[in-house]
Amino acid sequence: MTDVQKIIEDPKFREYKSLGIINFVGVRNLKIKKDYNELRKEHKIYEAEAILAEKYKLSEFTIHSILFRVRPKKKVRNIEEISP
């Protein structure tokens, strides 16, 4: 079982999903990265990106961006700072 699969099957994930606090784009991107690593064992970069674009109904440019764009780390605020 993969790390992504463990996250999705975790009861807390289902609870957070029901509360609407799951970032589905982030979860999808984790799946894409996991799938990419598996595909690269047997396919070239552009082939793997094309397969993922088809599977996830995204452009190859979007897949490439998900895989390789450098993103700044988000600062996580303490929950007490945002509570009223």
N, CA, C and O atoms as CSV, one atom per row, in Angstrom:
chain,resi,resn,atom,element,x,y,z
A,1,MET,N,N,0.841,-1.174,0.000
A,1,MET,CA,C,0.000,0.000,0.000
A,1,MET,C,C,0.892,1.246,0.000
A,1,MET,O,O,1.893,1.307,0.714
A,2,THR,N,N,0.519,2.217,-0.798
A,2,THR,CA,C,1.321,3.431,-0.901
A,2,THR,C,C,0.947,4.418,0.193
A,2,THR,O,O,-0.080,4.277,0.856
A,3,ASP,N,N,1.801,5.418,0.369
A,3,ASP,CA,C,1.522,6.449,1.363
A,3,ASP,C,C,0.227,7.185,1.044
A,3,ASP,O,O,-0.558,7.482,1.944
A,4,VAL,N,N,0.001,7.480,-0.235
A,4,VAL,CA,C,-1.222,8.178,-0.635
A,4,VAL,C,C,-2.437,7.315,-0.303
A,4,VAL,O,O,-3.433,7.813,0.222
A,5,GLN,N,N,-2.354,6.038,-0.607
A,5,GLN,CA,C,-3.467,5.133,-0.313
A,5,GLN,C,C,-3.729,5.071,1.189
A,5,GLN,O,O,-4.884,5.038,1.612
A,6,LYS,N,N,-2.677,5.055,1.992
A,6,LYS,CA,C,-2.843,5.044,3.450
A,6,LYS,C,C,-3.568,6.294,3.922
A,6,LYS,O,O,-4.429,6.225,4.798
A,7,ILE,N,N,-3.219,7.440,3.340
A,7,ILE,CA,C,-3.859,8.703,3.712
A,7,ILE,C,C,-5.345,8.650,3.391
A,7,ILE,O,O,-6.176,9.001,4.228
A,8,ILE,N,N,-5.680,8.213,2.187
A,8,ILE,CA,C,-7.069,8.200,1.738
A,8,ILE,C,C,-7.914,7.225,2.561
A,8,ILE,O,O,-9.090,7.485,2.815
A,9,GLU,N,N,-7.327,6.120,2.971
A,9,GLU,CA,C,-8.077,5.123,3.732
A,9,GLU,C,C,-8.131,5.412,5.230
A,9,GLU,O,O,-8.859,4.743,5.963
A,10,ASP,N,N,-7.378,6.387,5.682
A,10,ASP,CA,C,-7.374,6.746,7.101
A,10,ASP,C,C,-8.739,7.304,7.499
A,10,ASP,O,O,-9.268,8.171,6.802
A,11,PRO,N,N,-9.325,6.827,8.605
A,11,PRO,CA,C,-10.630,7.345,9.045
A,11,PRO,C,C,-10.631,8.868,9.258
A,11,PRO,O,O,-11.651,9.525,9.046
A,12,LYS,N,N,-9.499,9.417,9.671
A,12,LYS,CA,C,-9.424,10.866,9.865
A,12,LYS,C,C,-9.591,11.594,8.532
A,12,LYS,O,O,-10.181,12.674,8.482
A,13,PHE,N,N,-9.070,11.002,7.449
A,13,PHE,CA,C,-9.223,11.604,6.125
A,13,PHE,C,C,-10.706,11.725,5.783
A,13,PHE,O,O,-11.160,12.768,5.312
A,14,ARG,N,N,-11.455,10.651,6.023
A,14,ARG,CA,C,-12.899,10.669,5.731
A,14,ARG,C,C,-13.604,11.730,6.581
A,14,ARG,O,O,-14.497,12.431,6.106
A,15,GLU,N,N,-13.188,11.834,7.836
A,15,GLU,CA,C,-13.788,12.842,8.723
A,15,GLU,C,C,-13.477,14.245,8.210
A,15,GLU,O,O,-14.373,15.085,8.127
A,16,TYR,N,N,-12.225,14.504,7.867
A,16,TYR,CA,C,-11.832,15.821,7.365
A,16,TYR,C,C,-12.530,16.118,6.042
A,16,TYR,O,O,-12.903,17.259,5.770
A,17,LYS,N,N,-12.704,15.076,5.217
A,17,LYS,CA,C,-13.407,15.242,3.938
A,17,LYS,C,C,-14.845,15.676,4.195
A,17,LYS,O,O,-15.349,16.589,3.540
A,18,SER,N,N,-15.503,15.022,5.147
A,18,SER,CA,C,-16.902,15.357,5.451
A,18,SER,C,C,-17.022,16.779,6.011
A,18,SER,O,O,-18.060,17.424,5.861
A,19,LEU,N,N,-15.965,17.258,6.650
A,19,LEU,CA,C,-15.971,18.623,7.184
A,19,LEU,C,C,-15.591,19.668,6.133
A,19,LEU,O,O,-15.703,20.869,6.375
A,20,GLY,N,N,-15.142,19.203,4.970
A,20,GLY,CA,C,-14.785,20.117,3.886
A,20,GLY,C,C,-13.432,20.780,4.060
A,20,GLY,O,O,-13.201,21.869,3.533
A,21,ILE,N,N,-12.533,20.136,4.794
A,21,ILE,CA,C,-11.227,20.766,5.034
A,21,ILE,C,C,-10.074,20.038,4.339
A,21,ILE,O,O,-8.908,20.243,4.675
A,22,ILE,N,N,-10.412,19.190,3.370
A,22,ILE,CA,C,-9.381,18.485,2.602
A,22,ILE,C,C,-9.112,19.263,1.323
A,22,ILE,O,O,-10.040,19.698,0.641
A,23,ASN,N,N,-7.847,19.432,1.008
A,23,ASN,CA,C,-7.442,20.064,-0.242
A,23,ASN,C,C,-7.350,18.961,-1.297
A,23,ASN,O,O,-6.341,18.262,-1.390
A,24,PHE,N,N,-8.415,18.815,-2.090
A,24,PHE,CA,C,-8.465,17.723,-3.060
A,24,PHE,C,C,-7.430,17.876,-4.160
A,24,PHE,O,O,-6.956,16.878,-4.702
A,25,VAL,N,N,-7.074,19.102,-4.498
A,25,VAL,CA,C,-6.035,19.313,-5.510
A,25,VAL,C,C,-4.710,18.772,-4.982
A,25,VAL,O,O,-3.956,18.141,-5.724
A,26,GLY,N,N,-4.429,19.011,-3.729
A,26,GLY,CA,C,-3.206,18.494,-3.131
A,26,GLY,C,C,-3.171,16.974,-3.117
A,26,GLY,O,O,-2.132,16.375,-3.393
A,27,VAL,N,N,-4.295,16.348,-2.798
A,27,VAL,CA,C,-4.370,14.890,-2.795
A,27,VAL,C,C,-4.194,14.360,-4.220
A,27,VAL,O,O,-3.462,13.396,-4.444
A,28,ARG,N,N,-4.868,14.997,-5.179
A,28,ARG,CA,C,-4.723,14.592,-6.584
A,28,ARG,C,C,-3.275,14.705,-7.028
A,28,ARG,O,O,-2.759,13.816,-7.706
A,29,ASN,N,N,-2.614,15.798,-6.649
A,29,ASN,CA,C,-1.221,15.995,-7.043
A,29,ASN,C,C,-0.307,14.937,-6.434
A,29,ASN,O,O,0.648,14.502,-7.077
A,30,LEU,N,N,-0.587,14.524,-5.212
A,30,LEU,CA,C,0.191,13.435,-4.608
A,30,LEU,C,C,0.020,12.148,-5.403
A,30,LEU,O,O,0.985,11.416,-5.628
A,31,LYS,N,N,-1.214,11.875,-5.829
A,31,LYS,CA,C,-1.462,10.682,-6.644
A,31,LYS,C,C,-0.705,10.767,-7.964
A,31,LYS,O,O,-0.111,9.785,-8.410
A,32,ILE,N,N,-0.727,11.934,-8.581
A,32,ILE,CA,C,-0.032,12.118,-9.856
A,32,ILE,C,C,1.461,11.866,-9.685
A,32,ILE,O,O,2.072,11.182,-10.506
A,33,LYS,N,N,2.046,12.406,-8.635
A,33,LYS,CA,C,3.485,12.219,-8.400
A,33,LYS,C,C,3.822,10.756,-8.148
A,33,LYS,O,O,4.844,10.259,-8.622
A,34,LYS,N,N,2.968,10.069,-7.403
A,34,LYS,CA,C,3.181,8.640,-7.154
A,34,LYS,C,C,3.083,7.854,-8.455
A,34,LYS,O,O,3.931,7.010,-8.745
A,35,ASP,N,N,2.041,8.138,-9.239
A,35,ASP,CA,C,1.875,7.449,-10.525
A,35,ASP,C,C,3.052,7.725,-11.453
A,35,ASP,O,O,3.516,6.831,-12.161
A,36,TYR,N,N,3.529,8.956,-11.445
A,36,TYR,CA,C,4.656,9.327,-12.304
A,36,TYR,C,C,5.890,8.495,-11.960
A,36,TYR,O,O,6.565,7.977,-12.849
A,37,ASN,N,N,6.175,8.374,-10.680
A,37,ASN,CA,C,7.349,7.589,-10.261
A,37,ASN,C,C,7.248,6.141,-10.727
A,37,ASN,O,O,8.252,5.539,-11.106
A,38,GLU,N,N,6.045,5.583,-10.700
A,38,GLU,CA,C,5.851,4.214,-11.190
A,38,GLU,C,C,6.018,4.147,-12.707
A,38,GLU,O,O,6.679,3.245,-13.222
A,39,LEU,N,N,5.419,5.100,-13.422
A,39,LEU,CA,C,5.498,5.103,-14.883
A,39,LEU,C,C,6.927,5.275,-15.394
A,39,LEU,O,O,7.296,4.706,-16.421
A,40,ARG,N,N,7.727,6.059,-14.677
A,40,ARG,CA,C,9.098,6.333,-15.121
A,40,ARG,C,C,9.974,5.095,-15.106
A,40,ARG,O,O,11.050,5.096,-15.704
A,41,LYS,N,N,9.539,4.047,-14.440
A,41,LYS,CA,C,10.311,2.810,-14.432
A,41,LYS,C,C,10.310,2.157,-15.813
A,41,LYS,O,O,11.230,1.413,-16.156
A,42,GLU,N,N,9.263,2.442,-16.610
A,42,GLU,CA,C,9.143,1.803,-17.920
A,42,GLU,C,C,8.931,2.769,-19.078
A,42,GLU,O,O,8.920,2.347,-20.235
A,43,HIS,N,N,8.761,4.072,-18.785
A,43,HIS,CA,C,8.462,5.040,-19.844
A,43,HIS,C,C,9.394,6.245,-19.759
A,43,HIS,O,O,9.944,6.558,-18.703
A,44,LYS,N,N,9.556,6.905,-20.891
A,44,LYS,CA,C,10.301,8.158,-20.922
A,44,LYS,C,C,9.458,9.257,-20.282
A,44,LYS,O,O,8.253,9.098,-20.090
A,45,ILE,N,N,10.115,10.384,-19.950
A,45,ILE,CA,C,9.422,11.476,-19.271
A,45,ILE,C,C,8.177,11.901,-20.029
A,45,ILE,O,O,7.090,11.940,-19.452
A,46,TYR,N,N,8.313,12.223,-21.314
A,46,TYR,CA,C,7.175,12.739,-22.070
A,46,TYR,C,C,6.073,11.698,-22.212
A,46,TYR,O,O,4.896,12.053,-22.272
A,47,GLU,N,N,6.432,10.422,-22.266
A,47,GLU,CA,C,5.413,9.372,-22.337
A,47,GLU,C,C,4.640,9.287,-21.024
A,47,GLU,O,O,3.413,9.182,-21.019
A,48,ALA,N,N,5.365,9.332,-19.922
A,48,ALA,CA,C,4.720,9.278,-18.609
A,48,ALA,C,C,3.792,10.471,-18.418
A,48,ALA,O,O,2.688,10.322,-17.895
A,49,GLU,N,N,4.237,11.659,-18.841
A,49,GLU,CA,C,3.403,12.853,-18.715
A,49,GLU,C,C,2.150,12.735,-19.574
A,49,GLU,O,O,1.072,13.143,-19.143
A,50,ALA,N,N,2.269,12.191,-20.768
A,50,ALA,CA,C,1.122,12.015,-21.661
A,50,ALA,C,C,0.115,11.025,-21.063
A,50,ALA,O,O,-1.094,11.247,-21.128
A,51,ILE,N,N,0.611,9.954,-20.493
A,51,ILE,CA,C,-0.266,8.958,-19.857
A,51,ILE,C,C,-1.027,9.590,-18.706
A,51,ILE,O,O,-2.232,9.385,-18.564
A,52,LEU,N,N,-0.321,10.363,-17.880
A,52,LEU,CA,C,-0.961,11.004,-16.736
A,52,LEU,C,C,-1.966,12.070,-17.175
A,52,LEU,O,O,-3.020,12.221,-16.557
A,53,ALA,N,N,-1.647,12.806,-18.234
A,53,ALA,CA,C,-2.570,13.821,-18.750
A,53,ALA,C,C,-3.881,13.158,-19.168
A,53,ALA,O,O,-4.964,13.671,-18.884
A,54,GLU,N,N,-3.775,12.032,-19.834
A,54,GLU,CA,C,-4.966,11.288,-20.260
A,54,GLU,C,C,-5.734,10.770,-19.048
A,54,GLU,O,O,-6.953,10.922,-18.972
A,55,LYS,N,N,-5.028,10.163,-18.107
A,55,LYS,CA,C,-5.666,9.554,-16.939
A,55,LYS,C,C,-6.409,10.574,-16.089
A,55,LYS,O,O,-7.530,10.324,-15.646
A,56,TYR,N,N,-5.780,11.728,-15.860
A,56,TYR,CA,C,-6.359,12.728,-14.964
A,56,TYR,C,C,-7.104,13.840,-15.701
A,56,TYR,O,O,-7.574,14.789,-15.074
A,57,LYS,N,N,-7.216,13.731,-17.024
A,57,LYS,CA,C,-7.936,14.715,-17.842
A,57,LYS,C,C,-7.373,16.124,-17.655
A,57,LYS,O,O,-8.115,17.093,-17.497
A,58,LEU,N,N,-6.041,16.210,-17.678
A,58,LEU,CA,C,-5.322,17.473,-17.565
A,58,LEU,C,C,-4.394,17.608,-18.762
A,58,LEU,O,O,-4.103,16.624,-19.442
A,59,SER,N,N,-3.931,18.824,-19.018
A,59,SER,CA,C,-2.971,19.018,-20.107
A,59,SER,C,C,-1.600,18.494,-19.683
A,59,SER,O,O,-1.309,18.371,-18.493
A,60,GLU,N,N,-0.772,18.190,-20.669
A,60,GLU,CA,C,0.592,17.750,-20.363
A,60,GLU,C,C,1.364,18.869,-19.665
A,60,GLU,O,O,2.207,18.606,-18.807
A,61,PHE,N,N,1.074,20.121,-20.037
A,61,PHE,CA,C,1.719,21.257,-19.376
A,61,PHE,C,C,1.368,21.272,-17.884
A,61,PHE,O,O,2.236,21.500,-17.041
A,62,THR,N,N,0.095,21.028,-17.562
A,62,THR,CA,C,-0.332,21.014,-16.160
A,62,THR,C,C,0.343,19.877,-15.408
A,62,THR,O,O,0.803,20.061,-14.281
A,63,ILE,N,N,0.402,18.713,-16.021
A,63,ILE,CA,C,1.083,17.571,-15.392
A,63,ILE,C,C,2.545,17.919,-15.131
A,63,ILE,O,O,3.061,17.669,-14.042
A,64,HIS,N,N,3.209,18.492,-16.126
A,64,HIS,CA,C,4.613,18.866,-15.975
A,64,HIS,C,C,4.779,19.868,-14.826
A,64,HIS,O,O,5.714,19.769,-14.032
A,65,SER,N,N,3.861,20.827,-14.753
A,65,SER,CA,C,3.920,21.826,-13.690
A,65,SER,C,C,3.746,21.184,-12.313
A,65,SER,O,O,4.465,21.522,-11.373
A,66,ILE,N,N,2.800,20.264,-12.198
A,66,ILE,CA,C,2.584,19.568,-10.924
A,66,ILE,C,C,3.846,18.815,-10.501
A,66,ILE,O,O,4.199,18.786,-9.322
A,67,LEU,N,N,4.509,18.218,-11.465
A,67,LEU,CA,C,5.672,17.387,-11.164
A,67,LEU,C,C,6.940,18.182,-10.882
A,67,LEU,O,O,7.728,17.802,-10.016
A,68,PHE,N,N,7.147,19.286,-11.607
A,68,PHE,CA,C,8.470,19.915,-11.579
A,68,PHE,C,C,8.521,21.374,-11.135
A,68,PHE,O,O,9.608,21.870,-10.838
A,69,ARG,N,N,7.403,22.075,-11.077
A,69,ARG,CA,C,7.456,23.487,-10.698
A,69,ARG,C,C,7.853,23.607,-9.232
A,69,ARG,O,O,7.324,22.895,-8.378
A,70,VAL,N,N,8.772,24.497,-8.947
A,70,VAL,CA,C,9.211,24.742,-7.574
A,70,VAL,C,C,8.205,25.685,-6.930
A,70,VAL,O,O,7.945,26.779,-7.432
A,71,ARG,N,N,7.655,25.247,-5.826
A,71,ARG,CA,C,6.669,26.048,-5.122
A,71,ARG,C,C,7.236,26.471,-3.778
A,71,ARG,O,O,7.933,25.698,-3.120
A,72,PRO,N,N,6.938,27.699,-3.371
A,72,PRO,CA,C,7.391,28.114,-2.037
A,72,PRO,C,C,6.618,27.345,-0.966
A,72,PRO,O,O,5.446,27.018,-1.151
A,73,LYS,N,N,7.268,27.066,0.126
A,73,LYS,CA,C,6.618,26.370,1.227
A,73,LYS,C,C,5.635,27.317,1.903
A,73,LYS,O,O,5.948,28.482,2.150
A,74,LYS,N,N,4.442,26.803,2.200
A,74,LYS,CA,C,3.448,27.599,2.899
A,74,LYS,C,C,3.723,27.530,4.385
A,74,LYS,O,O,4.070,26.479,4.924
A,75,LYS,N,N,3.561,28.663,5.035
A,75,LYS,CA,C,3.730,28.705,6.480
A,75,LYS,C,C,2.432,28.226,7.113
A,75,LYS,O,O,1.355,28.716,6.771
A,76,VAL,N,N,2.525,27.286,8.021
A,76,VAL,CA,C,1.353,26.781,8.719
A,76,VAL,C,C,1.183,27.591,9.992
A,76,VAL,O,O,2.077,27.666,10.834
A,77,ARG,N,N,0.006,28.195,10.104
A,77,ARG,CA,C,-0.252,29.004,11.293
A,77,ARG,C,C,-0.812,28.135,12.406
A,77,ARG,O,O,-1.500,27.145,12.160
A,78,ASN,N,N,-0.512,28.514,13.595
A,78,ASN,CA,C,-1.021,27.829,14.761
A,78,ASN,C,C,-2.537,28.036,14.809
A,78,ASN,O,O,-3.011,29.141,14.548
A,79,ILE,N,N,-3.291,27.011,15.133
A,79,ILE,CA,C,-4.746,27.086,15.152
A,79,ILE,C,C,-5.265,28.149,16.126
A,79,ILE,O,O,-6.317,28.742,15.886
A,80,GLU,N,N,-4.546,28.395,17.213
A,80,GLU,CA,C,-4.962,29.414,18.161
A,80,GLU,C,C,-4.893,30.808,17.548
A,80,GLU,O,O,-5.635,31.704,17.952
A,81,GLU,N,N,-4.003,30.993,16.572
A,81,GLU,CA,C,-3.877,32.310,15.936
A,81,GLU,C,C,-5.083,32.645,15.085
A,81,GLU,O,O,-5.385,33.823,14.894
A,82,ILE,N,N,-5.792,31.637,14.562
A,82,ILE,CA,C,-6.900,31.922,13.664
A,82,ILE,C,C,-8.264,31.716,14.314
A,82,ILE,O,O,-9.287,31.999,13.691
A,83,SER,N,N,-8.299,31.231,15.545
A,83,SER,CA,C,-9.573,31.047,16.243
A,83,SER,C,C,-10.068,32.390,16.760
A,83,SER,O,O,-9.277,33.223,17.202
A,84,PRO,N,N,-11.404,32.601,16.701
A,84,PRO,CA,C,-11.960,33.885,17.182
A,84,PRO,C,C,-11.862,34.039,18.675
A,84,PRO,O,O,-12.285,35.059,19.219
